[in-house]
């Protein structure tokens, strides 16, 4: 991660997470899906969280999902200091269609409009040269 407070933090891309970030750059949301039992694993792991299999091909999921739970951050304590101008920030646990539950920022959504069960669609937001972060917005 960058340590410059005014910049958006960049993910640390490792061999294990590289397929995720490459797909995000291409506009796709991917997660690992166990070839043995079909469990979707996220965040990326070297083996299946259910059966231990190490055959975890990356599979396109989404592009939608549903809010499972959510919170609103109104201070920089939870966020990168450079994001002060973006407050409040809506964060949600999202049940991704065909995928796993993930934690993500919900954009283009007023805090009073977020709710459990809200349908969302993923969008890839650039945070640097060739680096895109998946965020969600309310479905039309």
Buried (B, 14 or more C-beta within 10 A) or exposed (E): EEEEEEEBBBBEEEEEEEBBBBBBEEEBBBBBBBEEEEBBBBEBEEBBBEEEBEEBEBBBBBBBBBBBEBEBBEEBEEBBEBBEEBEEBBBBBBBBBBBBBBEBBBBEBEBEEBEEEBEBBBBBBEBEEEBBBBBBBBEE
